[in-house]
């Protein structure tokens, strides 16, 4: 402090000015080049050892220093506001980054689920194709069995009609010829053969009925497979 007073004394600063702490701080700030001043202010400060600062000049310098200080404070406030605004923007960016990371994780999970469902869909399509092939095969078997059954029924009906006609003819002959001759015995043998054929036909009918049951079973299996395929 003594050094500063000595330096101010050398540049012609009055005792009133030295006793004013605000003015001294202002002068020190100016001498340290913290604020830009003109040559007149510099001349008033140093005086080149010949002049001194009057009270009016001191007030003027104080006013200018106050204005400079106010401007500096305003700039600092602006910088502080700008800094707070930038910090708020950074916080928003961090929050947005966290949201995007969460959305990205969700998208990855959805992608994995999509791939899993896609694989399940392909497996279901493969099973459906297998079922369709099985249904087609069963339908062909059922149609073939049904055609065979219809043919057997038609043949059985023809043989039954022929047998009935033969029986009617035998009855007519028995009524017309009461005595049985050797040819009649042969006819009886023929009738017996026809009866044997009837028994065979009855067995064939039973077998065809079994085939019909199998056909119904095939139809039931086809209906069940169609239901499974529809699901």
C-alpha positions as CSV (number, residue, x, y, z in Angstrom):
1,X,0.0,0.0,0.0
2,X,2.9,2.4,0.8
3,X,4.4,1.6,-2.6
4,X,1.1,2.4,-4.3
5,X,0.8,5.7,-2.4
6,X,4.3,6.6,-3.3
7,X,3.6,5.8,-7.0
8,X,0.5,7.9,-7.0
9,X,2.3,10.7,-5.3
10,X,4.9,10.7,-8.1
11,X,2.2,11.0,-10.8
12,X,0.7,14.0,-9.0
13,X,-2.3,12.5,-7.3
14,X,-3.8,14.8,-4.6
15,X,-4.3,13.8,-1.0
16,X,-8.0,13.9,-1.5
17,X,-7.8,11.4,-4.3
18,X,-5.5,9.1,-2.3
19,X,-7.9,9.1,0.7
20,X,-10.8,8.0,-1.5
21,X,-10.6,4.1,-1.7
22,X,-13.0,3.9,-4.6
23,X,-11.1,6.4,-6.7
24,X,-7.8,4.7,-5.9
25,X,-9.1,1.3,-6.9
26,X,-10.4,2.9,-10.1
27,X,-7.1,4.5,-10.8
28,X,-5.2,1.3,-10.1
29,X,-7.6,-0.5,-12.5
30,X,-6.9,2.0,-15.1
31,X,-3.2,1.9,-14.6
32,X,-3.3,-1.9,-14.9
33,X,-5.1,-1.5,-18.3
34,X,-8.3,-3.3,-17.1
35,X,-10.3,-0.7,-19.0
36,X,-9.5,1.3,-22.1
37,X,-9.0,5.0,-21.6
38,X,-8.1,7.9,-23.8
39,X,-4.9,9.9,-23.8
40,X,-6.5,12.8,-21.9
41,X,-7.4,10.4,-19.0
42,X,-3.9,9.0,-19.1
43,X,-2.5,12.5,-19.0
44,X,-4.7,13.4,-16.1
45,X,-3.5,10.3,-14.2
46,X,0.2,10.6,-14.7
47,X,0.4,14.3,-15.3
48,X,4.0,13.8,-16.4
49,X,4.9,15.1,-12.9
50,X,3.4,18.6,-13.7
51,X,-0.4,18.4,-13.3
52,X,-2.8,17.0,-10.7
53,X,-6.4,15.6,-10.8
54,X,-9.0,18.1,-9.8
55,X,-12.2,17.1,-8.1
56,X,-14.2,17.6,-11.2
57,X,-11.8,15.4,-13.2
58,X,-11.9,12.8,-10.4
59,X,-15.7,12.7,-10.6
60,X,-15.5,12.4,-14.3
61,X,-13.1,9.5,-14.1
62,X,-15.2,7.9,-11.4
63,X,-18.3,8.2,-13.6
64,X,-16.5,6.7,-16.5
65,X,-15.1,3.9,-14.3
66,X,-18.6,3.3,-13.0
67,X,-20.0,3.1,-16.5
68,X,-17.2,0.7,-17.5
69,X,-18.0,-1.4,-14.4
70,X,-21.7,-1.4,-15.2
71,X,-21.0,-2.4,-18.8
72,X,-18.6,-5.1,-17.6
73,X,-21.2,-6.4,-15.1
74,X,-23.8,-6.4,-17.8
75,X,-21.5,-8.4,-20.1
76,X,-20.9,-10.8,-17.2
77,X,-24.6,-11.2,-16.6
78,X,-25.1,-11.8,-20.3
79,X,-22.3,-14.4,-20.3
80,X,-23.8,-16.0,-17.1
81,X,-27.2,-16.1,-18.8
82,X,-25.7,-17.6,-21.9
83,X,-23.8,-20.1,-19.8
84,X,-27.0,-21.1,-18.0
85,X,-28.8,-21.4,-21.3
86,X,-26.1,-23.6,-22.7
87,X,-26.1,-25.7,-19.6
88,X,-29.8,-26.1,-19.9
89,X,-29.4,-27.1,-23.6
90,X,-26.7,-29.6,-22.6
91,X,-29.0,-31.1,-20.0
92,X,-31.8,-31.3,-22.5
93,X,-29.4,-33.0,-25.0
94,X,-28.4,-35.5,-22.3
95,X,-32.0,-36.2,-21.5
96,X,-32.8,-36.6,-25.2
97,X,-29.8,-38.9,-25.6
98,X,-31.0,-41.1,-22.7
99,X,-34.5,-41.2,-24.4
100,X,-32.9,-42.2,-27.7
101,X,-30.9,-44.9,-26.0
102,X,-34.0,-46.2,-24.4
103,X,-35.9,-46.1,-27.7
104,X,-32.9,-47.9,-29.4
105,X,-32.9,-50.6,-26.8
106,X,-36.7,-51.0,-27.2
107,X,-36.2,-51.1,-31.0
108,X,-33.6,-53.9,-30.6
109,X,-36.0,-55.9,-28.4
110,X,-38.8,-55.4,-31.0
111,X,-36.4,-56.5,-33.7
112,X,-35.5,-59.7,-31.8
113,X,-39.2,-60.3,-31.2
114,X,-39.9,-59.8,-34.9
115,X,-37.2,-62.3,-35.9
116,X,-38.6,-64.8,-33.4
117,X,-42.1,-64.4,-34.6
118,X,-40.9,-64.6,-38.2
119,X,-39.2,-67.9,-37.5
120,X,-42.4,-69.2,-35.8
121,X,-44.4,-68.0,-38.8
122,X,-42.2,-69.9,-41.1
123,X,-42.5,-73.0,-39.0
124,X,-46.3,-72.6,-38.9
125,X,-46.4,-72.3,-42.7
126,X,-44.3,-75.4,-43.0
127,X,-46.6,-77.3,-40.7
128,X,-49.6,-76.0,-42.7
129,X,-48.0,-77.2,-46.0
130,X,-47.5,-80.6,-44.4
131,X,-51.0,-80.7,-43.2
132,X,-52.3,-79.6,-46.6
133,X,-50.3,-82.4,-48.3
134,X,-51.7,-84.9,-45.8
135,X,-55.2,-83.7,-46.3
136,X,-54.8,-83.9,-50.1
137,X,-53.5,-87.4,-49.8
138,X,-56.4,-88.4,-47.5
139,X,-58.9,-86.8,-49.8
140,X,-57.5,-88.8,-52.8
141,X,-57.6,-92.0,-50.7
142,X,-61.2,-91.2,-49.7
143,X,-62.3,-90.5,-53.2
144,X,-60.7,-93.6,-54.5
145,X,-62.3,-95.7,-51.7
146,X,-65.6,-94.1,-52.4
147,X,-65.4,-94.9,-56.1
148,X,-64.4,-98.5,-55.4
149,X,-67.3,-98.7,-53.0
150,X,-69.8,-97.5,-55.6
151,X,-68.4,-100.0,-58.1
152,X,-68.8,-102.8,-55.6
153,X,-72.3,-101.7,-54.7
154,X,-73.3,-101.6,-58.4
155,X,-71.8,-105.1,-59.0
156,X,-73.5,-106.5,-55.9
157,X,-76.8,-105.0,-57.0
158,X,-76.4,-106.7,-60.4
159,X,-75.5,-110.0,-58.8
160,X,-78.4,-109.7,-56.4
161,X,-80.8,-109.0,-59.2
162,X,-79.6,-111.9,-61.2
163,X,-79.9,-114.2,-58.1
164,X,-83.5,-113.0,-57.5
165,X,-84.4,-113.7,-61.1
166,X,-82.9,-117.2,-60.8
167,X,-84.8,-117.9,-57.7
168,X,-88.1,-116.8,-59.3
169,X,-87.4,-119.0,-62.3
170,X,-86.7,-121.9,-60.0
171,X,-90.0,-121.4,-58.1
172,X,-91.9,-121.2,-61.4
173,X,-90.4,-124.4,-62.6
174,X,-91.2,-126.1,-59.3
175,X,-94.8,-125.1,-59.6
176,X,-95.1,-126.2,-63.2
177,X,-93.2,-129.5,-62.9
178,X,-94.0,-131.4,-59.7
179,X,-91.8,-134.3,-60.5
180,X,-88.1,-133.8,-60.1
181,X,-86.0,-135.2,-62.8
182,X,-82.3,-135.5,-63.2
183,X,-82.1,-132.1,-65.0
184,X,-84.1,-130.7,-62.1
185,X,-81.5,-132.0,-59.7
186,X,-78.9,-130.2,-61.8
187,X,-80.9,-127.1,-61.5
188,X,-81.0,-127.6,-57.7
189,X,-77.3,-127.8,-57.7
190,X,-77.2,-124.6,-59.7
191,X,-79.5,-123.0,-57.1
192,X,-77.2,-124.3,-54.4
193,X,-74.3,-122.7,-56.1
194,X,-76.3,-119.5,-56.4
195,X,-77.0,-119.7,-52.7
196,X,-73.3,-120.1,-52.1
197,X,-72.7,-117.1,-54.3
198,X,-75.3,-115.2,-52.2
199,X,-73.4,-116.1,-49.1
200,X,-70.2,-114.9,-50.7
201,X,-71.9,-111.7,-51.8
202,X,-73.2,-111.2,-48.2
203,X,-69.6,-111.6,-47.0
204,X,-68.5,-109.1,-49.7
205,X,-71.2,-106.7,-48.5
206,X,-69.9,-107.0,-45.0
207,X,-66.4,-106.3,-46.2
208,X,-67.7,-103.3,-48.2
209,X,-69.5,-102.1,-45.1
210,X,-66.2,-102.3,-43.3
211,X,-64.7,-100.3,-46.2
212,X,-67.5,-97.8,-45.7
213,X,-66.6,-97.5,-42.1
214,X,-63.0,-96.8,-43.0
215,X,-64.2,-94.2,-45.5
216,X,-66.2,-92.5,-42.8
217,X,-63.1,-92.6,-40.6
218,X,-61.0,-91.1,-43.3
219,X,-63.6,-88.3,-43.8
220,X,-63.5,-87.6,-40.0
221,X,-59.7,-87.4,-40.1
222,X,-60.0,-85.0,-43.1
223,X,-62.4,-82.8,-41.3
224,X,-60.2,-82.8,-38.2
225,X,-57.1,-81.9,-40.3
226,X,-59.1,-79.1,-42.0
227,X,-60.0,-77.7,-38.6
228,X,-56.4,-77.8,-37.5
229,X,-55.4,-76.1,-40.8
230,X,-58.0,-73.4,-40.3
231,X,-56.6,-72.7,-36.8
